């Protein structure tokens, strides 16, 4: 099975491409952001760790985590950010691997890992056949973010600066989908790119199947180890 990474900058249109892949091309997408929200739901081990680290002050009245309050705590504090990552990342990696395994068992030819901070984290890159970056220029990214989140220019730039620049991500990409134009132009690129990626898949030999079985058996260990 081909594992393809999908990433981009904040407000460059990665979610739009992800939705096209799922709804129109029926390609399974494993969404790291969605998983990160699920693993910190009340009662989950990561939730308990976060409350233990940051206190109940970061909880909303319904006992769910106040993501805005938590974000403010860690934004300019590298130590607290490391503590949060230490609580959340192992759980996210294990769930991602579980979903990858399900795709593999179903016989999917391709699965996409939608990871906003794919390059910044770096742990998953070794497992990917290709990395696709959804791109628009930084000025368009800024304007879209301000409009989407009703932000001031200063706040939007601060959010953008917290990530690797979209220009650097474009340089590191194997494939770039330019989302600067119309929705239909983006759709045409997505269809063309993933039609080409499908051709990388070949019928595996018995030796490859055996090697894959070993890789699957050891995958949980490696994904969990890399998350630490």
NUKEGU-394803 format. One line per field, with one value per atom (N, C-alpha, C): residue number from 1; atom name; x, y, z. Coordinates in nm, 4 decimals. Layout:
i <- [NUM,...]
at <- [CA,...]
east <- [X,...]
north <- [Y,...]
up <- [Z,...]
This chain:
i <- [1,1,1,2,2,2,3,3,3,4,4,4,5,5,5,6,6,6,7,7,7,8,8,8,9,9,9,10,10,10,11,11,11,12,12,12,13,13,13,14,14,14,15,15,15,16,16,16,17,17,17,18,18,18,19,19,19,20,20,20,21,21,21,22,22,22,23,23,23,24,24,24,25,25,25,26,26,26,27,27,27,28,28,28,29,29,29,30,30,30,31,31,31,32,32,32,33,33,33,34,34,34,35,35,35,36,36,36,37,37,37,38,38,38,39,39,39,40,40,40,41,41,41,42,42,42,43,43,43,44,44,44,45,45,45,46,46,46,47,47,47,48,48,48,49,49,49,50,50,50,51,51,51,52,52,52,53,53,53,54,54,54,55,55,55,56,56,56,57,57,57,58,58,58,59,59,59,60,60,60,61,61,61,62,62,62,63,63,63,64,64,64,65,65,65,66,66,66,67,67,67,68,68,68,69,69,69,70,70,70,71,71,71,72,72,72,73,73,73,74,74,74,75,75,75,76,76,76,77,77,77,78,78,78,79,79,79,80,80,80,81,81,81,82,82,82,83,83,83,84,84,84,85,85,85,86,86,86,87,87,87,88,88,88,89,89,89,90,90,90,91,91,91,92,92,92,93,93,93,94,94,94,95,95,95,96,96,96,97,97,97,98,98,98,99,99,99,100,100,100,101,101,101,102,102,102,103,103,103,104,104,104,105,105,105,106,106,106,107,107,107,108,108,108,109,109,109,110,110,110,111,111,111,112,112,112,113,113,113,114,114,114,115,115,115,116,116,116,117,117,117,118,118,118,119,119,119,120,120,120,121,121,121,122,122,122,123,123,123,124,124,124,125,125,125,126,126,126,127,127,127,128,128,128,129,129,129,130,130,130,131,131,131,132,132,132,133,133,133,134,134,134,135,135,135,136,136,136,137,137,137,138,138,138,139,139,139,140,140,140,141,141,141,142,142,142,143,143,143,144,144,144,145,145,145,146,146,146,147,147,147,148,148,148,149,149,149,150,150,150,151,151,151,152,152,152,153,153,153,154,154,154,155,155,155,156,156,156,157,157,157,158,158,158,159,159,159,160,160,160,161,161,161,162,162,162,163,163,163,164,164,164,165,165,165,166,166,166,167,167,167,168,168,168,169,169,169,170,170,170,171,171,171,172,172,172,173,173,173,174,174,174,175,175,175,176,176,176,177,177,177,178,178,178,179,179,179,180,180,180,181,181,181,182,182,182,183,183,183,184,184,184,185,185,185,186,186,186,187,187,187,188,188,188,189,189,189,190,190,190,191,191,191,192,192,192,193,193,193,194,194,194,195,195,195,196,196,196,197,197,197,198,198,198,199,199,199,200,200,200,201,201,201,202,202,202,203,203,203,204,204,204,205,205,205,206,206,206,207,207,207,208,208,208,209,209,209,210,210,210,211,211,211,212,212,212,213,213,213,214,214,214,215,215,215,216,216,216,217,217,217,218,218,218,219,219,219,220,220,220,221,221,221,222,222,222,223,223,223,224,224,224,225,225,225,226,226,226,227,227,227,228,228,228]
at <- [N,CA,C,N,CA,C,N,CA,C,N,CA,C,N,CA,C,N,CA,C,N,CA,C,N,CA,C,N,CA,C,N,CA,C,N,CA,C,N,CA,C,N,CA,C,N,CA,C,N,CA,C,N,CA,C,N,CA,C,N,CA,C,N,CA,C,N,CA,C,N,CA,C,N,CA,C,N,CA,C,N,CA,C,N,CA,C,N,CA,C,N,CA,C,N,CA,C,N,CA,C,N,CA,C,N,CA,C,N,CA,C,N,CA,C,N,CA,C,N,CA,C,N,CA,C,N,CA,C,N,CA,C,N,CA,C,N,CA,C,N,CA,C,N,CA,C,N,CA,C,N,CA,C,N,CA,C,N,CA,C,N,CA,C,N,CA,C,N,CA,C,N,CA,C,N,CA,C,N,CA,C,N,CA,C,N,CA,C,N,CA,C,N,CA,C,N,CA,C,N,CA,C,N,CA,C,N,CA,C,N,CA,C,N,CA,C,N,CA,C,N,CA,C,N,CA,C,N,CA,C,N,CA,C,N,CA,C,N,CA,C,N,CA,C,N,CA,C,N,CA,C,N,CA,C,N,CA,C,N,CA,C,N,CA,C,N,CA,C,N,CA,C,N,CA,C,N,CA,C,N,CA,C,N,CA,C,N,CA,C,N,CA,C,N,CA,C,N,CA,C,N,CA,C,N,CA,C,N,CA,C,N,CA,C,N,CA,C,N,CA,C,N,CA,C,N,CA,C,N,CA,C,N,CA,C,N,CA,C,N,CA,C,N,CA,C,N,CA,C,N,CA,C,N,CA,C,N,CA,C,N,CA,C,N,CA,C,N,CA,C,N,CA,C,N,CA,C,N,CA,C,N,CA,C,N,CA,C,N,CA,C,N,CA,C,N,CA,C,N,CA,C,N,CA,C,N,CA,C,N,CA,C,N,CA,C,N,CA,C,N,CA,C,N,CA,C,N,CA,C,N,CA,C,N,CA,C,N,CA,C,N,CA,C,N,CA,C,N,CA,C,N,CA,C,N,CA,C,N,CA,C,N,CA,C,N,CA,C,N,CA,C,N,CA,C,N,CA,C,N,CA,C,N,CA,C,N,CA,C,N,CA,C,N,CA,C,N,CA,C,N,CA,C,N,CA,C,N,CA,C,N,CA,C,N,CA,C,N,CA,C,N,CA,C,N,CA,C,N,CA,C,N,CA,C,N,CA,C,N,CA,C,N,CA,C,N,CA,C,N,CA,C,N,CA,C,N,CA,C,N,CA,C,N,CA,C,N,CA,C,N,CA,C,N,CA,C,N,CA,C,N,CA,C,N,CA,C,N,CA,C,N,CA,C,N,CA,C,N,CA,C,N,CA,C,N,CA,C,N,CA,C,N,CA,C,N,CA,C,N,CA,C,N,CA,C,N,CA,C,N,CA,C,N,CA,C,N,CA,C,N,CA,C,N,CA,C,N,CA,C,N,CA,C,N,CA,C,N,CA,C,N,CA,C,N,CA,C,N,CA,C,N,CA,C,N,CA,C,N,CA,C,N,CA,C,N,CA,C,N,CA,C,N,CA,C,N,CA,C,N,CA,C,N,CA,C,N,CA,C,N,CA,C,N,CA,C,N,CA,C,N,CA,C,N,CA,C,N,CA,C,N,CA,C,N,CA,C,N,CA,C,N,CA,C,N,CA,C,N,CA,C,N,CA,C,N,CA,C,N,CA,C,N,CA,C,N,CA,C,N,CA,C,N,CA,C,N,CA,C,N,CA,C,N,CA,C,N,CA,C,N,CA,C,N,CA,C]
east <- [0.0844,0.0000,0.0881,0.0520,0.1260,0.0773,0.1705,0.1386,0.1839,0.0896,0.1161,0.0913,0.1856,0.1667,0.0988,0.0082,-0.0593,-0.0411,0.0139,0.0341,0.0223,0.0411,0.0307,0.0475,0.0176,0.0211,-0.1191,-0.1261,-0.2571,-0.3328,-0.4553,-0.5423,-0.4953,-0.4095,-0.3723,-0.4671,-0.5547,-0.6534,-0.6343,-0.5551,-0.5318,-0.6610,-0.7464,-0.8727,-0.9615,-0.9573,-1.0341,-0.9876,-0.8556,-0.8003,-0.8326,-0.8218,-0.8537,-0.9979,-1.0888,-1.2307,-1.2524,-1.1832,-1.1934,-1.1466,-1.0378,-0.9847,-1.0856,-1.1481,-1.2417,-1.3744,-1.4314,-1.5674,-1.5725,-1.4719,-1.4779,-1.3931,-1.2751,-1.1874,-1.1942,-1.2648,-1.2835,-1.1506,-1.0550,-0.9248,-0.9292,-0.8919,-0.8953,-0.7939,-0.8381,-0.7530,-0.7512,-0.6324,-0.6145,-0.5755,-0.6671,-0.6575,-0.5958,-0.4711,-0.4011,-0.4687,-0.5222,-0.5894,-0.7142,-0.7935,-0.9143,-0.8781,-0.7769,-0.7340,-0.6862,-0.6123,-0.5620,-0.6759,-0.7875,-0.9041,-0.9705,-0.9748,-1.0419,-0.9675,-0.8331,-0.7570,-0.7535,-0.8020,-0.8065,-0.9499,-1.0404,-1.1765,-1.1780,-1.2737,-1.2795,-1.2753,-1.1932,-1.1808,-1.0662,-1.0165,-0.9053,-0.7746,-0.6783,-0.5518,-0.4815,-0.4802,-0.4129,-0.4839,-0.6154,-0.6930,-0.6508,-0.6396,-0.6026,-0.4628,-0.3713,-0.2356,-0.2341,-0.3124,-0.3143,-0.3696,-0.4767,-0.5351,-0.4361,-0.3641,-0.2647,-0.1518,-0.1113,-0.0011,-0.0443,-0.1613,-0.1999,-0.3076,-0.3682,-0.4703,-0.6086,-0.7086,-0.8476,-0.8886,-0.8002,-0.8310,-0.8433,-0.7901,-0.7967,-0.9202,-1.0138,-1.1355,-1.2534,-1.3400,-1.4664,-1.5693,-1.6842,-1.7859,-1.8306,-1.8275,-1.8663,-1.7522,-1.6398,-1.5215,-1.4356,-1.4690,-1.3799,-1.2677,-1.1596,-1.0435,-1.0710,-1.0415,-1.0525,-0.9285,-0.9433,-0.8283,-0.7663,-0.8491,-0.7968,-0.7107,-0.7604,-0.6857,-0.5552,-0.5626,-0.4420,-0.3426,-0.3944,-0.3076,-0.2312,-0.2996,-0.2335,-0.1241,-0.1468,-0.0482,0.0814,0.0675,0.1857,0.2490,0.1793,0.2230,0.3652,0.3953,0.5282,0.6102,0.5724,0.6418,0.6819,0.8080,0.8555,0.8476,0.8728,0.8693,0.7282,0.6304,0.4918,0.4453,0.4939,0.4585,0.5128,0.6346,0.6919,0.6117,0.5661,0.4853,0.3539,0.2917,0.1668,0.1907,0.2951,0.3256,0.3537,0.4221,0.4520,0.3271,0.2217,0.0956,0.0122,0.0158,-0.0760,-0.0159,0.1088,0.1647,0.1658,0.2048,0.2015,0.0627,-0.0404,-0.1772,-0.2179,-0.1772,-0.2084,-0.1393,-0.0121,0.0623,0.0022,-0.0361,-0.0943,-0.2252,-0.3087,-0.4361,-0.4141,-0.3167,-0.2859,-0.2422,-0.1564,-0.1118,-0.2283,-0.3186,-0.4357,-0.5176,-0.5356,-0.6130,-0.5367,-0.4040,-0.3239,-0.3395,-0.3333,-0.3467,-0.4829,-0.5890,-0.7224,-0.7266,-0.6646,-0.6586,-0.5831,-0.4739,-0.3911,-0.4706,-0.5422,-0.6207,-0.7335,-0.7929,-0.9004,-0.8487,-0.7179,-0.6605,-0.6537,-0.6538,-0.6417,-0.5066,-0.5064,-0.3810,-0.3060,-0.3810,-0.3217,-0.3964,-0.3246,-0.3850,-0.3081,-0.3793,-0.3207,-0.3168,-0.2010,-0.1867,-0.1926,-0.3005,-0.3217,-0.2624,-0.1436,-0.0700,-0.0256,-0.0874,-0.0516,0.0964,0.1546,0.2941,0.3837,0.3634,0.4376,0.5876,0.6288,0.7712,0.8274,0.7468,0.7944,0.8220,0.7339,0.7535,0.8621,0.8483,0.9507,0.9454,0.8755,0.8821,0.8215,0.7196,0.6461,0.7085,0.7989,0.8473,0.9091,0.9775,1.0463,0.9502,0.8223,0.7253,0.6487,0.6706,0.5875,0.6546,0.5734,0.6252,0.6405,0.5466,0.5522,0.4893,0.5301,0.4677,0.4078,0.2777,0.2043,0.1791,0.2174,0.1953,0.0891,-0.0115,-0.1137,-0.0661,-0.0532,0.0173,-0.0702,-0.0519,-0.0847,0.0205,0.0419,0.1496,0.1164,0.2184,0.2027,0.1042,0.0969,0.0020,-0.1413,-0.1658,-0.2991,-0.3307,-0.2310,-0.2485,-0.2884,-0.2196,-0.2490,-0.3918,-0.4311,-0.5651,-0.6732,-0.6502,-0.7485,-0.7625,-0.6504,-0.6547,-0.7272,-0.6989,-0.7658,-0.9166,-0.9573,-1.1001,-1.1667,-1.0995,-1.1581,-1.1760,-1.0755,-1.0771,-1.1069,-1.1432,-1.1710,-1.0564,-0.9343,-0.8137,-0.7598,-0.6877,-0.6099,-0.4899,-0.4276,-0.3095,-0.1974,-0.1802,-0.0732,-0.0945,-0.2190,-0.2483,-0.2311,-0.2754,-0.2631,-0.1164,-0.0363,0.1069,0.1729,0.1294,0.1850,0.1544,0.0319,-0.0051,0.0754,0.0930,0.1710,0.3170,0.3710,0.5124,0.5416,0.4351,0.4539,0.4793,0.4575,0.4804,0.5946,0.6436,0.7371,0.6663,0.7371,0.6738,0.6256,0.5208,0.4667,0.5673,0.6518,0.7544,0.8566,0.8930,0.9859,0.9197,0.7918,0.7204,0.7127,0.6907,0.6869,0.8215,0.9310,1.0637,1.0883,1.0326,1.0561,0.9604,0.8555,0.7522,0.8023,0.7447,0.7622,0.6670,0.5468,0.4423,0.3740,0.3439,0.2754,0.1408,0.0364,-0.0947,-0.1166,-0.1244,-0.1378,-0.2849,-0.3196,-0.4579,-0.4812,-0.4054,-0.4190,-0.5362,-0.5805,-0.6844,-0.8226,-0.9001,-1.0385,-1.0446,-1.1609,-1.1835,-1.1706,-1.2192,-1.2129,-1.0682,-0.9866,-0.8452,-0.7765,-0.8086,-0.7525,-0.8005,-0.9302,-0.9864,-0.9161,-0.8898,-0.8223,-0.6809,-0.6114,-0.4774,-0.4825,-0.5793,-0.5923,-0.6168,-0.7060,-0.7352,-0.6125,-0.5408,-0.4230,-0.3127,-0.2878,-0.1805,-0.2067,-0.3279,-0.3547,-0.3767,-0.4130,-0.4124,-0.2695,-0.1758,-0.0350,0.0199,-0.0165,0.0317,-0.0180,-0.1390,-0.1923,-0.1049,-0.0372,0.0455,0.1710,0.2048,0.3207,0.2931,0.1646,0.1279,0.1474,0.2087,0.2256,0.1785,0.1454,0.1033,0.2221,0.2106,0.3256,0.3593,0.4876,0.5339,0.5187,0.5262,0.5203,0.6260,0.7454,0.8512,0.8144,0.7547,0.7121,0.5997,0.5069,0.3989,0.4530,0.5525,0.6126,0.6804,0.7532,0.8205,0.7186,0.6067,0.5019,0.4422,0.4252,0.3708,0.4623,0.5934,0.6897,0.6814,0.6711,0.6634,0.5391,0.4256,0.3016,0.3138,0.3751,0.3892,0.4744,0.5742,0.6647,0.6242,0.5258,0.4891,0.4430,0.3640,0.3147,0.4312,0.5320,0.6478,0.7168,0.7432,0.8173,0.7381,0.6083,0.5275,0.5202,0.5047,0.4965,0.6305,0.7401,0.8725,0.8990,0.8649,0.8924,0.8086,0.6951,0.6078,0.6613,0.7517,0.7998,0.9012]
north <- [-0.1190,0.0000,0.1241,0.2203,0.3456,0.4397,0.4907,0.5936,0.7279,0.8192,0.9517,1.0562,1.1468,1.2554,1.3738,1.4379,1.5588,1.6667,1.7806,1.8899,2.0228,2.1309,2.2644,2.3666,2.4908,2.5951,2.6202,2.6955,2.7293,2.8135,2.7706,2.8414,2.8331,2.7371,2.7223,2.6303,2.5585,2.4762,2.3270,2.2842,2.1404,2.0655,2.1230,2.0569,2.0403,2.1379,2.1283,2.0089,1.9935,1.8813,1.7495,1.7459,1.6251,1.5813,1.6771,1.6455,1.5926,1.6506,1.6004,1.4546,1.4248,1.2884,1.1895,1.2261,1.1347,1.1258,1.2408,1.2439,1.2104,1.2544,1.2389,1.1227,1.1032,0.9962,0.8712,0.8797,0.7660,0.7100,0.7985,0.7607,0.7810,0.6812,0.6986,0.8020,0.8906,0.9946,0.9778,0.9692,0.9580,1.0965,1.1596,1.3014,1.3163,1.3623,1.3753,1.4759,1.5849,1.6855,1.6277,1.5534,1.4918,1.3918,1.3117,1.2134,1.2832,1.3942,1.4681,1.5203,1.5536,1.5972,1.4782,1.3647,1.2472,1.1886,1.1894,1.1241,1.2052,1.3302,1.4112,1.4317,1.3465,1.3523,1.3044,1.3524,1.3125,1.1611,1.1193,0.9774,0.9086,0.9683,0.9075,0.9286,0.8362,0.8496,0.9837,1.0320,1.1593,1.2747,1.2698,1.3720,1.3783,1.2620,1.2562,1.3128,1.2829,1.3362,1.4880,1.5400,1.6856,1.7574,1.7032,1.7648,1.7573,1.6473,1.6325,1.7349,1.7613,1.8545,1.9996,2.0353,2.1765,2.2189,2.1224,2.1557,2.1674,2.1676,2.1701,2.3080,2.4059,2.5405,2.5446,2.4446,2.4453,2.3693,2.3372,2.2665,2.3628,2.3324,2.4041,2.3491,2.4153,2.3655,2.2217,2.1794,2.0418,1.9427,1.9905,1.9087,1.8726,1.9243,1.9077,2.0100,1.9858,2.0747,2.2024,2.3139,2.4447,2.4628,2.4360,2.4368,2.5753,2.6789,2.8153,2.8471,2.8119,2.8388,2.7593,2.6341,2.5507,2.6047,2.6501,2.7055,2.8276,2.9123,3.0320,2.9948,2.8882,2.8448,2.7971,2.7289,2.6652,2.7468,2.8497,2.9175,2.9714,3.0351,3.0947,3.0244,2.9007,2.8258,2.6898,2.6775,2.5546,2.4350,2.4554,2.3439,2.2883,2.3785,2.3327,2.2677,2.3198,2.2597,2.1167,2.0965,1.9609,1.8672,1.9183,1.8355,1.7952,1.8903,1.8592,1.7562,1.7779,1.6831,1.5444,1.5382,1.4095,1.3346,1.4086,1.3459,1.3038,1.3860,1.3656,1.2817,1.3070,1.2454,1.0929,1.0260,0.8790,0.8239,0.8856,0.8386,0.8640,0.9777,1.0094,0.9102,0.8828,0.7905,0.6504,0.6041,0.4697,0.4610,0.5660,0.5640,0.5751,0.6548,0.6629,0.5264,0.4585,0.3264,0.2292,0.2358,0.1469,0.1686,0.2962,0.3242,0.2835,0.2998,0.2526,0.1010,0.0315,-0.1149,-0.1567,-0.0850,-0.1158,-0.0991,0.0076,0.0285,-0.0851,-0.1261,-0.2346,-0.3641,-0.3953,-0.5191,-0.5155,-0.3983,-0.3851,-0.3989,-0.3938,-0.4057,-0.2746,-0.1613,-0.0318,-0.0211,0.0382,0.0591,0.1815,0.2758,0.4033,0.4568,0.5176,0.5880,0.7177,0.8214,0.9544,0.9921,1.0363,1.0885,1.2407,1.2975,1.4430,1.4967,1.5594,1.6024,1.7479,1.8431,1.9844,2.0139,1.9544,1.9825,1.8649,1.8131,1.6956,1.7208,1.8321,1.8635,1.9066,1.9821,2.0305,1.9147,1.8144,1.6987,1.6066,1.5681,1.4899,1.3404,1.2927,1.1508,1.0612,1.1106,1.0257,1.0225,1.1126,1.1277,0.9999,0.9241,0.8030,0.6954,0.7034,0.6017,0.6356,0.7540,0.8030,0.7838,0.7446,0.7299,0.8648,0.9539,1.0890,1.1851,1.3125,1.4180,1.5215,1.5467,1.6445,1.7686,1.8840,2.0110,2.0914,2.1363,2.2253,2.3684,2.4414,2.5693,2.6849,2.8007,2.9303,3.0262,3.1388,3.2275,3.2873,3.3382,3.3812,3.4966,3.5860,3.6971,3.6457,3.5508,3.4911,3.4126,3.3415,3.2664,3.3606,3.4746,3.5736,3.6253,3.6640,3.7189,3.6156,3.4910,3.3854,3.3589,3.3570,3.3307,3.4428,3.5676,3.6802,3.6735,3.6398,3.6326,3.5131,3.3995,3.2766,3.2828,3.3365,3.3353,3.4719,3.5705,3.7066,3.7597,3.7466,3.7853,3.9175,3.9840,4.0989,4.0492,4.1394,4.1000,4.0534,4.1219,4.0848,3.9440,3.9132,3.7802,3.6722,3.7030,3.6049,3.5778,3.6817,3.6628,3.5821,3.6061,3.5313,3.3831,3.3495,3.2095,3.1482,3.2217,3.1709,3.1499,3.2427,3.2351,3.1213,3.0671,2.9546,2.8244,2.8249,2.7078,2.7360,2.6300,2.6449,2.7211,2.8081,2.8883,2.7991,2.8440,2.7667,2.7593,2.8591,2.8542,2.7441,2.7273,2.6196,2.4833,2.4740,2.3479,2.3151,2.4153,2.3913,2.3384,2.3928,2.3459,2.2002,2.1605,2.0242,1.9214,1.9668,1.8768,1.7900,1.6703,1.5890,1.6375,1.6782,1.7219,1.8440,1.9436,2.0650,2.0763,2.0977,2.1315,2.2799,2.3584,2.5040,2.5396,2.5863,2.6213,2.7720,2.8394,2.9850,3.0251,2.9336,2.9675,2.9212,2.8777,2.8369,2.6981,2.6672,2.5354,2.4271,2.4563,2.3575,2.3329,2.4378,2.4208,2.3316,2.3509,2.2645,2.1208,2.1052,1.9708,1.8981,1.9662,1.9034,1.8584,1.9398,1.9015,1.7789,1.7775,1.6645,1.5356,1.5404,1.4209,1.3736,1.4671,1.4311,1.3753,1.4400,1.3977,1.2572,1.2321,1.1030,0.9926,1.0275,0.9269,0.8814,0.9749,0.9420,0.8614,0.8997,0.8262,0.6823,0.6611,0.5248,0.4328,0.4878,0.4043,0.3535,0.4103,0.3618,0.2280,0.1962,0.0705,-0.0460,-0.1528,-0.2735,-0.3946,-0.5032,-0.6255,-0.6811,-0.6967,-0.7404,-0.8872,-0.9177,-1.0559,-1.1218,-1.2563,-1.3243,-1.2725,-1.2425,-1.1915,-1.0555,-0.9722,-0.8405,-0.8534,-0.9458,-0.9669,-1.0121,-1.1017,-1.1485,-1.0344,-0.9524,-0.8371,-0.7394,-0.7227,-0.6322,-0.6814,-0.8133,-0.8696,-0.8405,-0.8530,-0.8214,-0.6734,-0.5884,-0.4440,-0.4081,-0.4714,-0.4438,-0.4893,-0.6064,-0.6596,-0.5687,-0.5049,-0.4195,-0.2724,-0.2389,-0.0985,-0.0294,-0.0982,-0.0375,0.0086,-0.0766,-0.0419,0.0831,0.0873,0.1986,0.3279,0.3218,0.4430,0.4979,0.4072,0.4503,0.5069,0.4417,0.4889,0.6286,0.6501,0.7790,0.8907,0.8563,0.9586,1.0116,0.9389,0.9791,1.0911]
up <- [0.0000,0.0000,0.0000,-0.0815,-0.0880,0.0227,0.1004,0.1985,0.1423,0.1287,0.0723,0.1807,0.2002,0.2945,0.2282,0.3011,0.2532,0.3587,0.3184,0.4125,0.3389,0.4112,0.3530,0.4629,0.4337,0.5345,0.5876,0.6961,0.7511,0.6473,0.6127,0.5176,0.3723,0.3378,0.1965,0.1204,0.1910,0.1231,0.1366,0.2333,0.2514,0.2810,0.3628,0.3971,0.2745,0.1842,0.0593,-0.0230,-0.0348,-0.1101,-0.0415,0.0897,0.1653,0.1416,0.1407,0.1173,-0.0242,-0.1223,-0.2595,-0.2688,-0.2007,-0.2038,-0.1474,-0.0368,0.0279,-0.0461,-0.0792,-0.1335,-0.2817,-0.3573,-0.5027,-0.5540,-0.4970,-0.5445,-0.4575,-0.3455,-0.2540,-0.2045,-0.1826,-0.1278,0.0231,0.1021,0.2478,0.2947,0.3813,0.4379,0.5893,0.6446,0.7888,0.8386,0.9110,0.9466,1.0855,1.0913,1.2198,1.3119,1.2574,1.3402,1.4061,1.3271,1.3815,1.4906,1.4653,1.5650,1.6914,1.6748,1.7910,1.8777,1.8161,1.8947,1.9643,1.8953,1.9512,2.0707,2.0651,2.1730,2.3015,2.2967,2.4195,2.4679,2.4245,2.4753,2.6208,2.7004,2.8420,2.8600,2.9552,2.9848,2.9141,2.8048,2.7325,2.8113,2.7968,2.8718,2.8485,2.7245,2.6965,2.7667,2.7739,2.8447,2.9915,3.0532,3.1944,3.2164,3.1242,3.1354,3.1237,3.0291,3.0085,3.1312,3.1888,3.3086,3.4243,3.4338,3.5399,3.5243,3.3999,3.3732,3.3897,3.3328,3.3233,3.4230,3.4918,3.5897,3.5281,3.6125,3.5670,3.5161,3.5307,3.4813,3.3294,3.2601,3.1134,3.0629,3.1541,3.1144,3.1004,3.0047,2.9885,3.0870,3.1034,3.1966,3.1685,3.0408,3.0093,3.0274,3.0843,3.1159,2.9949,2.8777,2.7635,2.7732,2.7008,2.7073,2.6297,2.6909,2.6260,2.5389,2.4102,2.3202,2.3076,2.3123,2.3040,2.4266,2.5449,2.6678,2.6701,2.6278,2.6242,2.5228,2.4092,2.3057,2.3543,2.4319,2.4849,2.5857,2.6610,2.7595,2.6945,2.5811,2.5216,2.4094,2.3613,2.2395,2.2512,2.3619,2.3801,2.4876,2.5202,2.6242,2.5683,2.5279,2.4635,2.5573,2.6867,2.7817,2.7960,2.8082,2.8190,2.6890,2.5772,2.4485,2.4387,2.4884,2.4888,2.5789,2.6919,2.7817,2.7159,2.6488,2.5791,2.4692,2.3904,2.2828,2.3378,2.4517,2.5126,2.5557,2.5904,2.6292,2.5086,2.4031,2.2907,2.1779,2.1421,2.0215,2.0222,2.1320,2.1269,2.0964,2.1560,2.1306,1.9858,1.9302,1.7909,1.6975,1.7219,1.6365,1.6414,1.7586,1.7682,1.6905,1.7019,1.6296,1.4796,1.4374,1.2950,1.2426,1.3170,1.2734,1.2678,1.3655,1.3640,1.2366,1.1978,1.0771,0.9507,0.9510,0.8380,0.8239,0.9353,0.9339,0.8787,0.9169,0.8644,0.7126,0.6620,0.5169,0.4484,0.5103,0.4554,0.4490,0.5558,0.5610,0.4592,0.4368,0.3368,0.1940,0.1766,0.0431,-0.0326,0.0413,-0.0257,-0.0971,-0.2148,-0.2863,-0.2353,-0.1822,-0.1418,-0.0207,0.0719,0.1854,0.2048,0.2436,0.2583,0.4052,0.4515,0.5870,0.5803,0.6309,0.6323,0.7623,0.7515,0.8708,0.8523,0.9224,0.9028,0.9275,1.0317,1.0671,1.0281,0.9101,0.8642,0.8601,0.8013,0.7930,0.9284,1.0034,1.1326,1.2286,1.2290,1.3160,1.2636,1.1379,1.0708,1.0924,1.1993,1.2315,1.1243,1.0558,0.9610,0.8218,0.7927,0.6558,0.6011,0.6854,0.6381,0.5889,0.6319,0.5949,0.4670,0.4122,0.3023,0.1676,0.0682,-0.0677,-0.1359,-0.1138,-0.1688,-0.0682,-0.0759,0.0044,-0.0900,-0.0719,-0.1524,-0.0666,-0.1176,-0.0473,-0.1219,-0.0477,-0.1034,-0.0810,-0.1908,-0.1881,-0.2363,-0.1711,-0.2302,-0.1766,-0.2417,-0.1979,-0.0606,0.0079,0.1461,0.1625,0.0648,0.0757,0.0680,-0.0228,-0.0318,0.0953,0.1472,0.2721,0.3854,0.3944,0.4980,0.4856,0.3653,0.3443,0.3747,0.3337,0.3600,0.5091,0.5794,0.7233,0.7968,0.7597,0.8229,0.8009,0.6780,0.6466,0.7141,0.7120,0.7664,0.9168,0.9880,1.1344,1.1953,1.1115,1.1579,1.2441,1.1922,1.2650,1.2151,1.3036,1.2598,1.1810,1.1059,1.0295,1.1219,1.2354,1.3282,1.3837,1.4224,1.4768,1.3702,1.2489,1.1407,1.1086,1.1049,1.0772,1.1893,1.3123,1.4249,1.4108,1.3698,1.3491,1.2358,1.1282,1.0157,1.0535,1.1318,1.1695,1.2663,1.3288,1.4205,1.3452,1.2136,1.1297,1.0319,0.9724,0.8609,0.7489,0.6803,0.5759,0.4606,0.3949,0.2834,0.1686,0.1538,0.0485,0.0766,0.2032,0.2397,0.2216,0.2559,0.2356,0.0869,0.0059,-0.1383,-0.1875,-0.1351,-0.1776,-0.1372,-0.0246,0.0251,-0.0351,-0.0994,-0.1508,-0.2660,-0.2766,-0.3972,-0.5061,-0.4629,-0.5549,-0.4943,-0.5766,-0.5310,-0.6027,-0.5243,-0.5793,-0.5526,-0.6581,-0.6461,-0.6302,-0.5113,-0.4807,-0.4877,-0.5727,-0.5857,-0.6735,-0.7586,-0.8547,-0.8127,-0.9107,-0.8862,-0.8235,-0.7660,-0.7084,-0.8150,-0.9352,-1.0426,-1.0860,-1.0854,-1.1195,-1.0176,-0.8903,-0.7859,-0.8033,-0.8314,-0.8509,-0.9653,-1.0735,-1.1875,-1.1510,-1.0714,-1.0270,-0.9361,-0.8450,-0.7523,-0.8292,-0.9249,-1.0042,-1.0813,-1.1418,-1.2208,-1.1320,-1.0200,-0.9295,-0.8765,-0.8309,-0.7683,-0.8712,-0.9930,-1.0998,-1.1269,-1.1264,-1.1470,-1.0295,-0.9080,-0.7909,-0.7896,-0.8397,-0.8432,-0.9282,-1.0254,-1.1140,-1.0428,-0.9267,-0.8522,-0.7852,-0.7698,-0.7039,-0.7992,-0.7518,-0.8321,-0.7526,-0.8223,-0.7542,-0.6767,-0.5463,-0.4676,-0.4878,-0.4860,-0.4937,-0.3574,-0.3497,-0.2190,-0.1219,-0.1727,-0.0848,-0.0276,-0.1124,-0.0650,0.0368,0.0126,0.1078,0.2433,0.2403,0.3650,0.4377,0.3611,0.4219,0.4786,0.4081,0.4561,0.5872,0.5980,0.7204,0.8387,0.8153,0.9206,0.9570,0.8540,0.8780,0.9581,0.9233,0.9961,1.1408,1.1618,1.2970,1.3848,1.3239,1.4021,1.4000,1.3172,1.2993,1.4258,1.5070,1.6302,1.7163,1.7282,1.8101,1.7571,1.6255,1.5710,1.5754,1.5440,1.5489,1.6908,1.7885,1.9277,1.9729,1.9329,1.9707,1.9149,1.7859,1.7219,1.7818,1.8393,1.8974,2.0292,2.0902,2.2218,2.2114]
